[in-house]
Amino acid sequence: DTAAELAGSNGAAVGNNSTGGYNATTLAGNLNLEGIRVAMTLAALSSENSPEENLSYLKTAWQSSTAYEAEASRAVDGNTDGHWDLNSVTHTDWDHSAPPYWWVDLQSLSLIRRIVVYNRVDCCSSRLVGALVSLHRMNSDGQWEMLHEREFGTSEAVQTIDFTDDVYLATRVRIRLPELGVLSIAEVEVLGSVLGAANFSADS
């Protein structure tokens, strides 16, 4: 089997330069192609039985800019309430040169099953319309690469993006607007399971 056959044809395919690492903060744990193939096979076999956890909770988050002291970390504080006055909604500044974005580092290579985005609800809910979510992993050259991206954004209060159609292994998640604007998010829950070193080795 090729890596593409293991990963599927909808954006999760792994090429020769698409090896990932256990941890986003180090290059030492980078996996070779065969290691990724083993990881994806194990993930596929165990995904139905593995309990989901919120991988983004209290993890390191950042955004393109910050307005009104509404930092990126507000979207991973565990508070899903979208009312601005509760101080748990992010807010980027208006940038006339580039669209806004928000990132979270999951710190470990993880199987992504679902992402739930909680919108601001007291006003401005249309800011998320057209937003895109993408999954990222570090390759063998120490460079971050995008594995998959899809549009999800609406003005709904709670928006769930399903990733159970294939096996998606990633370490970072990005949410961005396709055009200039302001990005406000109440909470981002990245649901899935961490692939630990106990499952496979970097030399697999």
N, C-alpha and C positions, 0 to 999 in steps of 0.2 A: 504494500500500500504506500502511496505517496503521502506527503504531509497535507497536500490539498485534499486528498480523498478523506483523510482523517478529520480535517477541519471543516469540510463542506465548501460550498461555492458561494456563500452569501456574505463574504467579507471577513470571515474568521480564518481563512486559509493562511497557512504558515509557509513562507518561502524560505529560500536558503539563508536569507539574512534576517529572519524573524525569530531568532532565539531570544528567550526572556530570562529574567533573573528572579531569584527568590525574593530579594529585597530591593526596594527602589533606591536605597541609600548606598549600595555597594555594587561594584562590578565583579567581586570575587565569586558570587554565586550564580553567575550567568550560565544558562543551560545551552548545550549544543542542540542541533536540530533533532537528534534522536531523543534527547531528554524531553523536549517539548512534545514529541510524538507520544512518548510514554505517558507524560503528564496528561495529555488530552485524552488518551485512551482510558486511563484510570479515572479521570474526571467523568467521562461519559458513562462508565460502568457504575460509578458510585453516586452520581448526581441525584438520582431519585431517592436514595436512602440517606443522603447527607442533610442534616438539619441546617436550615438557613439562619444566618445571623447578619446583623447590620454591620457590614465591614467598614463603613465610613464613620461610624460614631466616634467623635472626639479625635479623629485623625487630622493630619495637617491639611489645611485648605488655604487657597489663595485665589485672588481675582485680579482682573485687569486694572482696577482702580477702586477706591473706596470713598463714598460720600456719607456724610452724617454719622461717621464712626460706625457704620454698619458693616462690620468686617466679614470676610468670607467664612470665618469659623462659626458664625451664627447658623449656618446651614448644616452643621454637623454636631450641634449641641444637644440633640435629642428632643428639642421642642418643635413640634410640627404646627403650632398655632401660627397662622399667617397674618395676625394683626400687628401692625407696625408698632403700636405703643407698648408692646410687650418686649421690645428690644431683642427679637429673635429672627428678624428678617434682614437679609443682606441688601446692599444697595451700591451699585457702581456709580461712578461719576459719568456725566455725558462727555464722551470723547468724540471729537469731530474728525478724528483721523483713522479710527479702527473700531470694529464691533467689540462689545464687551464679552468677557469669558469668566468662567469659574472652574477651578480645579480642586480635586481631592486626591491625596496620595494614600492608597490603601496599605502601603508599606510591605506587603507580601503578595506574591503571585497568587491570584484568587480566581475561583470559578464564579463568574457572574451569572446570576439567574434572573434577577429582576432589579430595576431601579425605580424607586418611587420618589417623585418630585412634588413637594408641597408648595403651592403658589401663595403669593400675597393675596389676601382676601378683602382687606378693608378698602382698597382701591387699586388701580393700576394692574389688575390681573391680566390685562391684554399684553403686557410687556413680554410674557413668555410665548406668545403666539409665534410659531415658526422656529422656536428654539431647537437646537440639535444636541444630541448627547453622543459622545464618542468614548471608546475604550482604547487604552494605550499600554504599551509594554516596552521595556528596554531591550534592544537587540544586542548581538554579540560585539558590535563596535562601540557599545556604550552610548548609543543614540536612542532617544525615545521615538517610537513609531506608532502611528495610529493603526489599530487593527480593524476597527469597524466604526461607522458613524451612521446615525439615522435621525430623521426629524421626528419630534414628538410634541412640540409645544402647542398648547391651546390656552384658553383663559380659564379652564377648569381648576378647581381648588386642589384636586389631587390627581396626579397623572402617573400612570404606571407603564413602564417600558419593559416588555417581556423579552428575555434573552434565552428562553428555553428551546428555541428552534434549532440551536446548535451548541457547540462547546466553545465558550468564550473565556479565555484565560488572560487576565489583565492585572495591572498594578495601579493604574491611574484612571480616573474618570474626568472628562471635561464636559461642561455645558456651555454653549455659546449661542449668541444671536448671529444670524447671517448678515445682518445689516446694522448700521449705527443705531444706538438706543441705550436704554438703561436696563440692567439685569437685576432683578430682585427675586430672591428665593427664600422661602421659609425653612425648608429642610430638604436634604437629599439623603435617602436611604439606599445604600448599595447592598442588596441582599444576595447572599451566596455563601461560599465556604472557602477557607484558606487552604491552599495546597502546601502542606508542610514538608520538611525534608524527610519525614518518616515515610512518605509515599514513594519517593524516588530520589535518586542521587544525581548530582550535577554531571557525573561521568556515565550516566545511563546510555 
